[in-house]
Structures are given as C-alpha cells and as structure tokens.
Amino acid sequence: MSLSNLAAIDAAHHIHPFSNMKELNAKGTRIITRGEGSHIYDAAGKKYLDAFAGLWCVNIGYGRPEIANAVFNQMNELAYYNSFFGTTNPSATLLAEKIASHTEGQLNHVFFTNSGSESTDTWLRMARVYWQAKGQPEKRVVISRRNGYHGSTVAGASLGGMKHMHGQAGADVSDIVHISQPYWFADGGEMSPEEFGLKMARELEDKINEVGADKVAAFVGEPIQGAGGVIIPPATYWPEIQRICDAYGILLVTDEVICGFGRLGSWFGHQHFGVKPDLAPVAKGLSSGYLPIGAVLVSDRVADVMINEVGDFFHGFTYSGHPVAAAAALENLRIIEDEKLVERVRDDIGPYFTKAWKSLEDHDMVYSAENVGLMAGLQMAADKTTRARYKKADDLGSFVRNVCLENGLVLRATGDRMLASPPLIITEEEVDFMVKVTRMGLDAAWKVRADYL
Ligand SMILES: *Cc1c(COP(=O)(O)O)cnc(C)c1O
C-alpha cells in the first residue's frame, strides 16, 4: 500500500477528532507507523522525537515488549469479562489496589472507565448522587474554569471551559458554571503572581456565595491546565482553593488525567500542590496509552456514602475493569515503579529539563519557559516588558510547531504558547535535541514576526 493511497483512503473515509477536515483532506494526513522509546516514525521513514508523548500519555515510551507480553498473556487467559454482576477479574482488582497504594491513603477506592471523558461523566454523576444520599439533593452545581479541559463527551464539553466546544452543542449539561483560570501572563496585569493566584482562587468563593453554598456540589480543576496551554498556577492558588472548599464543605475534584502517574515528579498532581481531593479522574498515563483505560479515584469520605448509603450506583461501562486494559495498566505501573520514573522526573531528568527549557528565555520571541517536572509551556510575547501579544497567535504557534516538525521534533502549539510533555524516559541528549530544535523554530519565527503582529 503506497503512502498516497493510504492518504486518499483516509481522506475518503476517516473523520479525525479536533481537526479541520477540509484542510486536512486537501493536505493529506501524516501517517505514523512505528514508535520506539521517545521516538515515532512516519510512513516515509522519517524519525521524530515525540516531545508530546503521543497526547500527554506515553509516559514509559513506545515499544515496550513487557506490556505487549502482559496483554498477550491476559488475552489468552481471559480476554473479557464484566464487573457488573458480582464479578471481577484479578487484573482489575490488583490494579485498583496498586493505584490506591500511591495516593497516601487519600483516594482508597477506584471506579474503572475507558477514558478521561468517561471519568468526567462518572465523577459528575457520583458527586451529585453523593449529595442526594446525604439529603441535600439541591447541591448539584459544579464550578469549573474557563479554558479548562475535561474531555469531549457532553458532560466533558459542558464542564470544560472551551468556548469553541460550548459553541458546538457543548454546554448542554445543566448546573455547571465557570470561573476564571489562573493565567497570570494574560490576566495578571500589575499584580504579582502571588496576589493574582489568591484573587483567582477567591473567584471560587465569590461564585459559591453567588450560587449559594447549599446548591454547590463540587469544584473541579486540572492541577496544571493541559490542553488550555500548560497554565501553571501561582503557588498561592491551590492552597486557597483547598481552604475555600473546606470552608464551604464542597467536594474538591482534581482532574489528574495528565498530571497523574509521574508527569510532575509526583504520583499525582494534587500531591505536588499539597491538596487533598475527594475525587480524581485519571486516564492517559494510567496505561501510558498502550490500551484505553481510565478511572475515578474516590476518597473514603465519598466512598463511605456511595457504599453505605447509596448502595447501588446505577452507572458503569461494559468495559469497566476490562481485564486486558487492566493488565496493560498494571504492567505500566510496575515499570514506573521498578524504573523509579517518578523519582527520575523529580530528582534527575526533571531538573535537567528545567535548566535546558529555561535557557530559551533568552530568546527574543520568548517571555517565559516554565515547567513542573516534564510538563512545560513556553510563552511567546511581542513585547517582553509589556507582555503585549501577537495578534495572530494561533498562526504563530502553528508556524513554530511546523518548523519543529520539519526538523524532527513534535511539540504542540496552543495560540502563542508552545507545549511539551515528553515521555518520562526521555534522555539528556534528547532533551538537548528538543531545546535545540525549539530554538530553531523560534529563530525562524523571529525572522517573520511582523506577519503575526
Ligand atoms: C485528555 C483529557 C481528558 C479526556 O480524556 P479522554 O481520554 O480523551 O476522554 C480529560 N481531562 C483532561 C485534563 C485531559 O487532559
């Protein structure tokens, strides 16, 4: 099968997610055929350093035979059974225990799903059912943030704060309201980041008072917003959010779909920021993307009510606790443990990456290059002192991304921010390559920056 044949077939039959299909069909899709370590290869044999870990998920890197073997063995043993009618399978049960063991007792219970979006739907229903069971059924409202991302089911799109998604039948779930994101560069004005972090957190308090605390079920936020542009909140933000949730007795939900499983140099993002969630959806790094699987991690506080008061939660998926996906995830977590990848990100490659990435701040295009562990964002600015922005920000980001791509590096662009989220196994040489090629992209952009002002 020739390349042009496959591209033509794809254009004729395959509708891609989050893609302008008219443009894509005209241009032809890139066809990825192989992955090994931190690299992917396209059908023409070109090699790329995948500094985005697929879609924030391939934490252990590509091509691990251990996962392939675990999946092979599980399929031969038991390819499928459900966990609905009083049954389980060993992989699902052991996976629940293994995940809980990394939460320091905070999240002792696990509900399995197949994706981050399904996890969003699951905790949203669970949070409302929790308050119902506690005799406060009017506590239904969930507060989330503009420019947050929680998936693209109807509940995911509604809870997320993406305007373009809301515009496409994406704000249909009732009793969801949004507050601002803690994006200091864009909205902080003359405030210090610390003052601004407090101000943004206190929008939660204002919103609770506006809606009425007796109507608010939960607040949800990604520890660091991913798809929104790797927005790293000021240090004052999360502790204040915790204080407010405690003071008003509302559930705190941290969406750990990206931050979970080592990316920030902690097992979970809430541990990095020192907060104690009641519920935490996960997916992506749970299996390093080798098979689709997600989960909602549940605290004793919520689980006690779900188990002892609700009893039967009328919710679940045919593939909840799928044995093969669970076997892949178990082996993935074994690798993360045995190779000490979380510690590696915290103490070793993370600090190395920070230094290398930060070196880009001397570039004329760059306002800041920040990261926590191996989750990074680079902010471009038209004026480094006033924080003035390029008007054609989306085109600028795409331009830099495309130059990087031509030179063998996969990065992501969100407007005038370049995003990186490499596999946790990335080497120092690969980090150096990443920063070198990113600089090439920025150099190229500097020459044509007038086009984007
Ligand atoms: C990717 C993502 C989701 C959705 O996960 P899917 O598996 O794509 O449904 C939810 N929340 C966050 C923070 C994500 O990054």
The ligand as a Gaussian input file, in Angstrom:
#p B3LYP/6-31G(d) Opt

LIG

0 1
 C       -7.381000      14.249000      27.805000
 C       -8.076000      14.784000      28.982000
 C       -9.379000      14.365000      29.302000
 C      -10.182000      13.484000      28.406000
 O       -9.624000      12.220000      28.267000
 P      -10.060000      11.305000      27.022000
 O       -9.383000      10.001000      27.318000
 O       -9.576000      11.981000      25.778000
 O      -11.533000      11.187000      27.041000
 C       -9.935000      14.829000      30.476000
 N       -9.263000      15.667000      31.288000
 C       -8.023000      16.092000      30.997000
 C       -7.314000      17.007000      31.945000
 C       -7.400000      15.690000      29.819000
 O       -6.192000      16.139000      29.511000

